[in-house]
Amino acid sequence: MNVVDYLNSVRFTVLFSGGKDSLAALLWVLDNIDHGDWNILYIEVTGNTHPLCTEYVERICDVLGLSDKLVIAKRKDLDFFECIEKWGIPIIGKYRWCLWQFKVKVIEKHAYPIQVTGMSRRDSFRRKKIKLIDVFWRKFIVVNPLYNWSKEDILKIVKKHEMEINPCYRKYGHSGNCMFCPYHAKNQILLTLQDPYWRKKILSALSKVRAEKSPWVRKIKAEWMKASKQLTLVQHGWDSG
């Protein structure tokens, strides 16, 4: 199926997280889709999203003339760090409550059934099998136009449109949409914990997590606690994360 023809025939939502890949997906839509029957959904993970990320998304949409398409949404009845204390660290699989509670629930309410993402096969081992057009969570048709793109391809389209990269990459090594993520790399953990505000929030929540039943939870908690004791500044680039 020709993905351009398909999207030109349907209503859809672009999922824009503030990350560079989802920015590239949004720019791809502008380059390839002729109709205007689509919107943009940005999801704040309540209590865990940096305001700089939200400000960046608003600024990019304004620069691109897409402010009227932007929907900013979040769970108002839950707080991410309170959920960590209650449910523990979210890990891949059925216990990844952050995805279900803070993302999917919001998508169900604010997005069209067809969604465009910036996901690619290089993202992780679990994403190596994603397709150009896929079905997720038995609920949505998900279109992944960048599923075979390289980091160089992402950079190329961003430069073509002369877009700025989310400033959180320079400061934290990631987009800031999820300040605490159990899958952040060591570099990202160190940079995040150097911010006193987020350091306090994250370590306070993790100190209350009981990790003895799960080796993965023990590993993740230990990584963050160990990093909290390291004071060495680290070098990083915008393309980490």
C-alpha positions in Angstrom: 0.0 0.0 0.0 1.2 3.5 -0.8 1.3 5.2 2.5 1.0 8.7 1.0 -2.1 7.8 -0.9 -3.5 6.1 2.2 -3.0 9.1 4.4 -4.3 11.5 1.7 -7.6 9.6 1.9 -8.2 9.5 5.6 -8.5 11.7 8.8 -5.6 11.1 11.2 -3.6 12.4 14.2 0.1 13.1 14.3 1.5 12.1 17.7 4.1 14.8 18.5 6.1 14.2 21.7 8.6 17.0 21.3 11.3 14.4 20.3 13.3 14.7 17.1 11.7 11.6 15.5 8.2 12.8 16.0 9.2 16.2 14.7 10.5 14.5 11.6 7.2 12.6 11.2 5.3 15.9 11.5 7.5 17.5 8.8 7.1 14.4 6.6 3.3 14.9 6.8 3.7 18.5 5.8 5.8 17.4 2.8 3.5 14.6 1.6 -0.1 15.1 2.6 -2.3 17.4 0.6 -5.4 17.7 2.7 -5.9 19.4 6.1 -8.2 16.9 7.8 -5.7 16.0 10.6 -4.6 17.2 13.9 -1.6 17.0 16.3 -1.7 15.5 19.8 0.9 16.3 22.4 0.6 14.4 25.6 2.1 15.6 28.9 2.9 12.9 31.3 1.5 14.5 34.4 4.2 15.5 36.8 6.9 14.0 34.6 7.1 16.3 31.6 9.4 19.2 31.6 7.7 22.6 30.8 10.5 23.3 28.3 9.3 20.4 26.2 5.7 21.7 26.2 6.9 25.2 25.3 9.0 23.8 22.5 6.1 21.9 21.0 3.9 25.0 21.1 6.7 27.1 19.5 7.3 24.6 16.7 3.6 24.4 15.9 3.4 28.2 15.8 6.4 28.5 13.5 4.9 25.9 11.2 1.5 27.6 11.2 -0.1 24.6 12.9 -1.2 26.0 16.2 -4.9 25.5 15.3 -4.2 21.8 14.9 -2.4 21.3 18.2 -4.2 19.5 21.0 -2.3 19.4 24.4 -3.7 16.9 26.8 -2.8 15.0 30.0 -4.4 12.9 32.7 -5.7 15.3 35.4 -6.6 12.6 37.9 -3.1 11.0 38.1 0.4 12.1 38.9 3.3 10.1 37.6 5.5 10.1 40.7 2.6 9.3 42.9 1.9 6.3 40.6 5.5 5.2 41.0 5.1 5.1 44.7 1.8 3.2 44.3 2.5 0.8 41.4 6.3 0.7 41.2 8.7 1.4 38.3 6.9 0.8 34.9 8.7 -1.9 32.9 8.1 -3.4 29.4 5.1 -5.6 29.3 1.9 -5.6 31.2 3.5 -3.6 34.0 4.3 -0.7 31.8 1.5 1.3 33.3 3.0 4.6 32.2 2.2 3.8 28.6 -1.3 2.6 29.3 -2.4 5.1 31.9 -0.7 8.3 30.7 -0.5 7.7 26.9 -3.1 5.3 25.6 -5.9 6.6 27.8 -5.3 10.1 26.5 -4.9 8.9 22.9 -8.3 7.2 23.1 -9.9 10.4 24.2 -8.2 13.0 21.9 -6.8 11.3 18.8 -8.4 10.0 15.7 -8.3 6.2 15.2 -5.5 6.5 12.6 -2.3 8.0 14.0 1.1 8.9 12.5 4.2 8.3 14.7 7.9 8.8 14.5 8.7 5.3 15.5 11.4 3.4 13.7 13.0 0.0 13.7 16.2 1.3 15.1 14.5 2.6 18.3 14.8 -0.7 20.2 14.8 -4.5 19.9 11.0 -4.6 20.4 10.4 -2.2 17.6 12.4 -4.1 15.0 9.3 -5.8 13.8 7.1 -2.7 13.4 5.5 -2.2 10.0 4.8 0.8 7.8 1.1 0.5 8.7 0.4 -1.5 11.9 -2.4 -2.1 14.4 -1.5 -1.2 18.0 -3.2 -2.2 21.2 -6.1 -3.7 19.1 -7.4 -0.1 19.0 -5.6 2.1 16.5 -4.2 2.0 13.0 -0.7 3.3 13.4 1.3 4.7 10.4 5.0 4.8 10.8 6.4 6.6 7.7 9.9 6.7 9.2 10.1 3.1 10.2 13.2 2.4 8.1 14.8 5.9 8.5 18.3 6.4 10.0 19.4 9.1 12.3 20.9 10.8 9.3 17.5 10.8 7.6 15.9 12.4 10.6 18.6 15.1 10.7 18.2 15.8 7.0 14.5 16.6 7.1 14.9 18.7 10.2 17.7 20.7 8.5 15.6 21.0 5.3 12.8 22.7 7.2 15.3 24.8 9.3 13.7 23.6 12.6 15.3 23.8 16.0 15.8 20.8 18.1 14.1 20.6 21.5 16.4 22.4 24.0 16.0 19.6 26.5 18.3 17.4 24.4 21.2 19.8 25.2 20.4 19.9 28.8 19.3 16.4 29.6 20.2 14.2 26.6 16.5 13.5 25.9 13.4 15.4 24.9 12.0 16.0 28.4 8.7 14.5 27.7 9.5 11.8 30.3 12.1 13.1 32.8 12.2 9.8 34.5 12.2 6.8 32.2 13.4 3.4 33.2 15.0 3.1 29.8 17.1 6.2 29.8 20.8 5.6 29.1 23.4 6.3 31.8 24.3 9.6 30.2 20.7 10.8 30.3 20.3 9.6 33.9 23.3 11.6 35.0 22.2 14.8 33.2 18.7 14.5 34.5 19.8 14.1 38.1 22.0 17.2 37.9 18.8 19.2 37.9 18.0 19.8 41.6 14.2 19.9 41.0 14.0 16.6 39.1 16.6 15.0 41.2 14.5 15.5 44.3 11.3 14.3 42.7 12.8 11.2 41.1 14.9 10.1 44.1 12.1 10.7 46.5 9.7 8.4 44.5 12.4 5.7 43.9 13.2 5.6 47.6 9.7 4.3 48.2 9.8 1.6 45.5 10.1 -2.0 46.8 12.3 -3.7 44.3 13.0 -7.1 45.9 10.5 -9.0 43.7 11.8 -8.0 40.3 15.4 -8.2 39.1 14.6 -5.5 36.4 13.2 -3.1 39.0 16.2 -3.7 41.2 18.5 -3.0 38.3 16.7 0.2 37.3 16.5 1.5 40.8 20.1 0.7 41.5 21.2 2.5 38.3 19.5 5.7 39.3 20.6 5.6 42.9 24.2 4.9 41.8 24.1 7.8 39.3 22.8 10.1 42.0 26.1 9.7 43.8 28.2 10.6 40.8 29.0 14.3 40.4 31.1 14.1 37.2 29.7 16.3 34.4 29.2 14.3 31.2 29.5 15.2 27.6 26.5 14.7 25.3 25.1 15.6 21.9 21.6 16.6 20.8 21.1 13.2 19.1 21.2 11.1 22.3 18.0 9.7 23.5 
